[in-house]
Amino acid sequence: MRFDVSYKSAESASSFGNVNNTQGHLMKVDRDIIITSMYMFRSNVSQTVNVAPRIYNSSNQLIGTAPSISTTRDMGWIKFTLDNPVSIKKDEGYKILFYYDGTCAIGSQGGYSDVNLTKLSTSDNKTTFTILNGYYVNGGDSIPTSYNKTYLMSFGFDFYYYVDINRSFAFHEGDYKYFNNSWISMGSNVTESDYVNYGMEDISSLPEDAWKQLLGNVEIAHFTDIVNKTELLFNIETEPFTLAEEWEDEIVKVIEYTDESARNQSYVHFETEDFYFNDKFNGNVDVLYFNDDPLKTKADIELTANYSPLDELNRDFDIVSWTDKEDIDEFKINMSALPFSQLIIQDEDFQVYGDLQQILINKISDQGSIKVLLSFDEGKTWEYYKFNEWRSIDITNENLIRNKAMDINSLTGLTMNDFNKKGKNKLRIAYYLEDNIRQQEYTKIDNLKIVSNAPIEDVKFTDVAFYLLNTLATIQLTFGGNKLMGQLEDADQGKVQYRVFLNNKPYYPSNGEFTPIAPSPIDISLNISEKDILFGQNNDLTVEFQDAWGQLDTWSTTFIGTYSGLMFMDETGQYYSNSFGGILKYLDFGIVIAGQTTMEQKVIVKNQLGQDVQNLILEVMKDQLPPGVEVELSYDNKPVFVPEDYLLFNKYIYPNDEMEFYVRITTSLTAPPAPSGQFEIRVKVDSV
C-alpha cells in the first residue's frame, strides 16, 4: 500500500545548506522512499536570487534537481517539483542542498548552521531522516564562495513509500472481530480501510485465553495488498481430536490425486469394528469372476454359512409328522437355534462406595457380540461413552444400540476421570447380546467386577457423633443498563458455581451447565446482549447458584427490554438511534431556506448506562456541516434561545436521569444548496 507524506521542518529552526552553497548535508533515511518535491523557506533578505534543489548519491552523481525559481524576500515556503521522482534507498548516504546563483544569503534568521540537528521525524511518525556528519563539500556546482556559513534555512520534502499490508480479522457469529485486550466487533461487513486501521498484524501473538472466548466456528479473514501472493498458510493448534470424531455418522469419500501417469489404482486402509460381508448385503449377491485361461470353461465358488431352509420362514410354524409304525405314540425332534438379539437390563443398581475406577467383564468366549450401556439414574436414562463425553441413547432403538453401545474393550478402558464426569454413586448395567446367524457363535460371560477405592479397610470408630454444618451460599446482584453485576460468596469459604437463564433459556454458560466450581467469592460481571432481549416486553433473568454441597438457591428479576447507553429521544420518548449507532429516526427540520433560522426542537438525552456518571457534554460535529450552515444548541428556549458551541451539564447524572436541551439550524444567504443534509450531535461523560 502506498503512503504519501509531506514534511516541512520548523521555520527558522533547521540547519540546511549555507550561503555560499558549496556545502550541504549528508543524510540517510530509515526506509526506501521516493522524493517528488523539495521545499525551502525564504524570508528577511530582500535580494532576488534564483534557487534550485540538488540531490547527489554516494558516488557524487546528481540524481535529482528541478528548474530554478526566482525568489524574493518573505515568499515563505517555496515548492520545487523535481524533474523526475528520486528513489532514496534505506540506510544509504545522500547529499542534499539548495543551489542558487545570487550573491546574497537566502535567509538571515541568525545562528550557526551546524547547531543541534541530528534527526528529523516526519509527519507520519514512521520515517526518520538522519544527519550523518554535518556539512559536505561538492565541487560539481559553480557557486559564489564569498559568504560565510552564518545562516539557517528551513526545508521540506514530499515523498511516498510502499508498505506490504497484511491484516486479519476473526469472523465469528456473523461479525468481524479484532482483539485489543478484549474482542471488539466491527459488524457484519468490513472495508479495506477497516483492515488497514483495525486488522490484526500478527494473530500468532494472541494469547490462548483470547481464542477460548470465541465459542463455536471461527474463520480467519485475511487482507493483503501483495498482488503476487496467491495463498496463505495458517498453523492452527487445537485440542487433540480424531477424524472419527469429526466425521461421526457421516459418509466419507476419499479423493486422491497423483501425477504418476502409470498408476491406475489406489489403496485405502480403514480400521473398523469386525463385521461380515453377509451383514452388509441386503438381498441377492452376484459374484463376477474373470480369468484369461481359454481352457477354463466354468468357475466354482465355495460358500460357508450357518443356514437352514427354516430360516426362510418368518413366522411361527408347526411341524407335522406321519408314520405307519403303530408302536410309536410319541415323536421327538431335536432342534438347535440361535436366540434373537436382545437387551438384558439389571433389575437393581450397583452401589458404588468411593470413586469408581474401572468396570471389568470376563468374557469366556471370543465369539458372539456383546455391547454395554450404563445408567446413573436408576434406569431412567441410558448412556454410552465416546470421544471423551457421555452420550444419551434411546434403548427402544435396537439398530442404534447395535451401532453405538460400548464393546468390552471400550468399557474396560474407561478410567476414574471418565466416571467422575457423572459424579454418581449408583450404577446400573444393560447388556446387548447378539449371535451371528451365519456363524457357530455363542456369547458367554463369566463375571463382572466393579473396581473402586472404597475405604473398607480404614480405621473403625465407635460411639462417635459427627455434626456437619453448612451455610447456604449468598448472592448480591444488581441489573441495569443490560449488565448484571455482583458477587457470589459462601460464608463457609467453600467453593461455589452459578448459571444464568434469560427468558427460561440457558444464557451463560450457553450449554446450560453450571460454571466450573471455584473458591468463594466470585465476582459476576455479565453483559446481556441486546440481540437476545425482547424489546418492549418483559424479560425474565434468573441466576441459579450453589455451593460444593449442591445446595441450590436462585435470584431473579424482570425487566422491560430496552437499549443501553446514553440515548437520544424526542419528547414522546421515541429513540433517535440504537445502542449500536444505527439510526432509528432523524431529528427532521424539513426544508430550510438559505438565510432562514428554524424553530427550535426539544431533545432528551437519557442515562441508560446502568451506572452513575458526571460532566455530560453535548457537541455538534461542525466539520460535517456545509458552508453557511450552523447547528446551535441551547439549555432552554424560554425566555429566549441562547446559542452555545457546546452544552455542559456539570453534575452527577444517575441511572434513568434525563437531560433536556434544544436544537435549531441557522443559515446564511450565501449557503449553497445541500439536499438531504445531515448533522451529528455527540455526547460524552465521565465516570464517577
Long-range contacts (C-beta under 8 A, 24 or more apart in sequence): 1-162, 1-163, 1-164, 1-165, 1-196, 1-225, 2-160, 2-161, 2-162, 3-124, 3-126, 3-160, 3-161, 3-162, 3-163, 4-158, 4-159, 4-160, 5-122, 5-123, 5-124, 5-127, 5-158, 5-159, 5-160, 5-161, 6-123, 6-156, 6-157, 6-158, 7-120, 7-122, 7-123, 7-156, 7-157, 7-158, 7-159, 8-39, 8-41, 8-77, 8-154, 8-155, 8-156, 9-120, 9-154, 9-155, 9-156, 10-154, 11-41, 11-43, 11-154, 12-41, 12-43, 12-107, 12-109, 12-152, 12-154, 13-152, 13-154, 14-117, 14-120, 14-152, 14-153, 14-154, 14-155, 15-111, 15-112, 15-113, 15-114, 15-115, 15-117, 15-152, 15-153, 16-40, 16-96, 16-97, 16-98, 16-113, 16-152, 16-153, 16-154, 16-155, 17-97, 17-98, 17-106, 17-113, 17-153, 17-155, 18-113, 18-135, 18-147, 18-148, 18-149, 18-150, 18-151, 19-104, 19-105, 19-106, 19-147, 19-148, 19-149, 19-150, 19-151, 20-143, 20-144, 20-145, 20-146, 20-147, 20-148, 20-149, 21-97, 21-98, 21-99, 21-100, 21-141, 21-143, 21-144, 22-137, 22-138, 22-139, 22-141, 22-143, 22-145, 23-97, 23-135, 23-136, 23-137, 23-138, 23-149, 24-54, 24-95, 24-96, 24-97, 24-98, 24-135, 24-136, 24-138, 25-95, 25-96, 25-97, 25-131, 25-132, 25-134, 25-135, 25-136, 26-93, 26-94, 26-95, 26-131, 26-132, 26-133, 26-134, 26-136, 27-93, 27-94, 27-95, 27-96, 27-129, 27-130, 27-131, 27-132, 28-90, 28-91, 28-92, 28-93, 28-94, 28-129, 28-130, 28-132, 29-88, 29-90, 29-91, 29-127, 29-128, 29-129, 29-130, 30-90, 30-91, 30-127, 30-128, 30-130, 31-90, 31-126, 31-127, 31-161, 32-87, 32-88, 32-89, 32-90, 32-161, 32-162, 33-87, 33-88, 33-127, 33-159, 33-160, 33-161, 34-85, 34-86, 34-87, 34-88, 34-159, 34-160, 34-161, 35-64, 35-82, 35-85, 35-86, 35-88, 35-157, 35-158, 35-159, 36-81, 36-82, 36-85, 36-158, 36-159, 36-160, 37-66, 37-79, 37-80, 37-81, 37-82, 37-157, 37-158, 38-66, 38-79, 38-80, 38-82, 38-96, 38-98, 38-155, 38-156, 38-157, 38-158, 39-77, 39-78, 39-79, 39-80, 39-155, 39-156, 39-157, 39-158, 40-77, 40-78, 40-80, 40-98, 40-106, 40-153, 40-154, 40-155, 40-156, 41-76, 41-77, 41-78, 41-107, 41-153, 41-154, 41-155, 42-71, 42-72, 42-73, 42-74, 42-75, 42-76, 42-78, 42-106, 42-107, 43-73, 43-74, 43-75, 43-76, 43-107, 43-108, 43-109, 44-73, 44-74, 44-107, 44-108, 44-109, 45-73, 45-104, 45-105, 45-106, 45-107, 45-108, 46-72, 46-73, 47-72, 47-73, 47-102, 47-103, 47-104, 48-72, 48-102, 49-100, 49-101, 49-102, 49-104, 49-106, 50-100, 50-101, 50-102, 51-78, 51-80, 51-98, 51-99, 51-100, 51-106, 52-80, 52-98, 52-99, 52-100, 53-80, 53-82, 53-96, 53-97, 53-98, 53-99, 54-95, 54-96, 54-97, 54-98, 54-99, 54-138, 54-141, 55-82, 55-86, 55-94, 55-95, 55-96, 56-94, 56-95, 56-96, 56-138, 56-140, 57-92, 57-94, 57-95, 58-92, 58-93, 58-94, 60-95, 60-138, 60-140, 62-140, 68-99, 68-100, 68-101, 71-106, 77-156, 79-158, 88-159, 93-132, 95-136, 95-138, 97-138, 98-153, 98-155, 99-141, 99-143, 100-143, 101-143, 101-144, 102-144, 103-144, 103-146, 103-147, 104-147, 105-147, 105-151, 106-151, 106-153, 107-151, 107-152, 107-153, 107-154, 108-151, 109-151, 109-152, 110-150, 110-151, 110-152, 111-150, 111-151, 111-152, 112-149, 112-150, 113-149, 113-150, 113-151, 113-152, 113-153, 114-149, 115-152, 122-157, 127-159, 127-161, 164-224, 164-225, 164-226, 165-195, 165-196, 165-223, 165-224, 165-225, 166-201, 166-222, 166-223, 166-224, 166-226, 167-195, 167-196, 167-198, 167-199, 167-200, 167-201, 167-222, 167-223, 167-224, 168-199, 168-200, 168-201, 168-203, 168-220, 168-221, 168-222, 168-223, 169-195, 169-198, 169-199, 169-200, 169-220, 169-221, 170-203, 170-214, 170-218, 170-219, 170-220, 170-221, 171-218, 171-219, 171-220, 171-221, 172-214, 172-216, 172-217, 172-218, 172-219, 173-216, 176-221, 177-214, 179-206, 179-210, 183-210, 183-213, 183-214, 190-221, 192-223, 195-223, 196-223, 199-223, 204-235, 215-510, 242-387, 244-387, 245-387, 248-387, 273-407, 276-436, 276-438, 276-439, 278-305, 278-438, 279-436, 305-438, 306-436, 306-437, 306-438, 306-439, 306-440, 307-438, 311-437, 338-435, 338-437, 339-433, 339-435, 341-398, 341-402, 341-432, 341-433, 341-434, 341-435, 342-432, 342-433, 342-434, 343-395, 343-398, 343-401, 343-430, 343-431, 343-432, 344-430, 344-431, 344-432, 344-433, 345-379, 345-395, 345-428, 345-430, 345-431, 346-428, 346-429, 346-430, 348-428, 349-378, 349-426, 349-427, 349-428, 350-426, 350-427, 350-428, 350-429, 350-450, 351-425, 351-426, 352-424, 352-425, 352-426, 352-427, 352-450, 352-452, 352-454, 353-425, 353-452, 353-454, 353-455, 353-456, 354-452, 354-453, 354-454, 354-455, 355-416, 355-419, 355-420, 355-452, 355-453, 356-416, 356-419, 356-420, 356-427, 356-450, 356-451, 356-452, 357-415, 357-416, 357-419, 357-451, 357-452, 357-453, 358-412, 358-414, 358-415, 358-416, 358-450, 358-451, 359-411, 359-412, 359-414, 359-429, 359-448, 359-449, 359-450, 359-451, 360-412, 360-448, 360-449, 360-450, 360-451, 361-408, 361-411, 361-412, 361-445, 361-447, 361-448, 361-449, 362-445, 362-446, 362-447, 362-448, 362-449, 363-408, 363-443, 363-444, 363-445, 363-446, 364-444, 364-445, 364-446, 365-441, 365-442, 365-443, 365-444, 367-435, 367-439, 367-440, 367-441, 367-442, 367-443, 368-433, 368-434, 368-435, 368-436, 368-441, 368-442, 368-443, 368-444, 369-407, 369-432, 369-433, 369-434, 369-435, 369-436, 369-443, 370-407, 370-408, 370-431, 370-432, 370-433, 370-434, 370-443, 370-445, 371-401, 371-402, 371-405, 371-406, 371-407, 371-431, 371-432, 371-434, 372-405, 372-406, 372-407, 372-408, 372-411, 372-429, 372-430, 372-431, 372-432, 373-401, 373-405, 373-406, 373-429, 373-430, 373-432, 374-427, 374-428, 374-429, 374-430, 375-427, 375-428, 375-429, 375-430, 376-422, 376-424, 376-426, 376-427, 376-428, 377-424, 377-426, 378-426, 378-428, 379-428, 382-430, 385-410, 385-414, 385-418, 386-410, 388-418, 389-421, 390-421, 390-422, 395-430, 401-432, 402-432, 402-434, 405-432, 470-547, 470-549, 470-551, 472-547, 472-551, 472-553, 473-520, 473-545, 473-546, 473-547, 473-551, 473-553, 475-524, 475-543, 475-545, 475-553, 475-555, 477-524, 477-543, 477-555, 477-557, 479-541, 479-557, 479-559, 479-610, 480-609, 480-610, 480-611, 480-655, 481-564, 481-565, 481-608, 481-609, 481-610, 481-611, 481-655, 482-527, 482-528, 482-529, 482-530, 482-533, 482-564, 482-610, 483-525, 483-526, 483-527, 483-528, 483-564, 483-610, 484-524, 484-525, 484-526, 484-527, 484-528, 484-541, 484-543, 485-524, 485-525, 485-526, 486-523, 486-524, 487-521, 487-522, 487-523, 487-524, 488-520, 488-521, 488-522, 488-524, 488-545, 489-520, 489-521, 489-522, 490-520, 490-521, 490-547, 492-547, 493-519, 493-520, 494-519, 494-520, 494-547, 494-548, 494-549, 495-519, 495-520, 495-547, 495-548, 496-520, 496-521, 496-522, 496-545, 496-546, 496-547, 496-548, 497-545, 497-546, 498-522, 498-524, 498-543, 498-544, 498-545, 498-546, 499-543, 499-544, 499-545, 500-526, 500-541, 500-542, 500-543, 501-540, 501-541, 501-542, 501-543, 501-544, 502-528, 502-532, 502-533, 502-539, 502-540, 502-541, 503-534, 503-539, 503-540, 504-540, 504-542, 507-532, 514-544, 514-546, 517-548, 520-547, 530-561, 530-563, 530-564, 530-578, 530-579, 530-580, 533-561, 534-561, 535-561, 535-562, 536-560, 536-561, 536-562, 537-561, 562-608, 563-608, 564-608, 564-609, 564-610, 565-608, 565-609, 566-605, 566-606, 566-607, 566-608, 566-609, 566-616, 566-683, 566-685, 567-605, 567-606, 567-608, 568-603, 568-604, 568-605, 568-681, 568-683, 569-603, 569-604, 569-605, 569-606, 570-602, 570-603, 570-604, 571-602, 571-604, 573-604, 576-603, 586-678, 587-663, 589-664, 589-665, 592-665, 592-667, 593-667, 594-628, 594-667, 594-668, 594-669, 594-670, 594-671, 595-667, 595-668, 595-669, 595-671, 596-666, 596-667, 597-664, 597-665, 597-666, 597-667, 598-664, 598-665, 598-666, 599-664, 600-634, 600-637, 600-641, 600-662, 600-663, 600-664, 601-662, 601-663, 601-664, 602-637, 602-660, 602-661, 602-662, 603-660, 603-661, 603-662, 603-663, 603-681, 604-658, 604-659, 604-660, 605-658, 605-659, 605-661, 605-683, 606-656, 606-657, 606-658, 606-659, 607-653, 607-654, 607-655, 607-656, 607-657, 607-658, 608-655, 608-656, 609-655, 610-655, 611-655, 611-687, 611-688, 612-652, 612-653, 612-654, 612-655, 612-688, 613-652, 613-653, 613-685, 613-686, 613-687, 613-688, 614-650, 614-651, 614-652, 614-653, 614-685, 614-686, 614-687, 614-688, 615-648, 615-649, 615-650, 615-685, 615-686, 616-648, 616-649, 616-653, 616-659, 616-683, 616-684, 616-685, 617-646, 617-647, 617-648, 617-649, 617-683, 617-684, 617-685, 618-646, 618-647, 618-661, 618-681, 618-682, 618-683, 619-645, 619-646, 619-647, 619-681, 619-682, 619-683, 619-684, 620-646, 620-679, 620-680, 620-681, 621-679, 621-680, 621-681, 621-682, 624-678, 624-679, 624-680, 625-677, 625-679, 626-671, 626-672, 626-674, 626-677, 627-670, 627-671, 627-672, 628-667, 628-668, 628-669, 628-670, 628-671, 628-672, 629-665, 629-666, 629-667, 629-668, 629-671, 629-674, 629-677, 630-665, 630-666, 630-667, 631-663, 631-664, 631-665, 631-679, 631-681, 632-663, 632-664, 632-665, 632-666, 633-661, 633-662, 633-663, 633-681, 634-661, 634-662, 634-663, 634-664, 635-661, 635-662, 636-662, 637-662, 652-688, 653-685
